[in-house]
Amino acid sequence: MIIAVGYQYVTDRDLSEVRPAHRAFLRELHEAGSLLTSGPLPASNGALIVMEAASPEAALELLEEDPFLVEGCIAARTAEEWQPVLGVLARPA
């Protein structure tokens, strides 16, 4: 199942010191096949992380050790199933 995870970053913290560890963590998830793609949402001070997981809860569990979360850089997270119908992430019905 494809899960779209949204991060909303805190506004009173410079993320640049934690970002290298965050990206290394995400790279490990990608190499393991759990993370499909990710990137910042600059206009909303957040990020979108697209995961392969059994459920939204399982996707959030995979992200529990994200240095951004551990270091208090994330104000809120959401996760929900996403069903892309066109493009490289589309799955046959």
C-alpha positions, -999 to 999 in steps of 0.1 A, spaced: 0 0 0 13 35 -8 11 59 21 15 97 18 30 111 50 29 148 56 53 166 79 47 201 93 79 216 107 82 237 138 87 274 130 112 283 157 140 259 148 168 260 123 166 226 106 199 228 88 219 212 117 196 181 118 189 179 80 220 157 71 210 130 96 174 133 85 183 127 49 207 99 57 179 82 76 155 86 47 182 73 23 183 41 44 146 37 42 148 42 4 175 17 0 154 -8 21 125 -2 -3 101 15 22 105 51 10 95 57 -26 101 95 -27 103 125 -5 109 162 -5 101 195 11 69 216 6 85 250 10 53 271 7 38 252 37 70 247 58 66 210 56 74 179 36 58 150 17 71 115 22 57 87 1 61 53 17 54 16 9 38 2 41 11 -21 53 -9 8 67 -7 45 76 2 35 111 30 12 99 44 41 78 45 64 108 62 36 128 89 33 102 95 71 106 97 70 144 135 72 144 137 101 119 161 126 134 137 154 126 111 137 149 136 127 176 151 162 177 117 179 180 117 195 145 82 182 135 51 200 148 26 175 132 25 144 111 -3 129 90 -4 96 71 -30 82 48 -33 57 20 -27 72 -15 -39 56 -47 -20 71 -76 -38 62 -109 -13 77 -134 25 80 -135 54 60 -122 38 52 -88 4 41 -103 -5 5 -95 -28 -18 -116 -63 -19 -102 
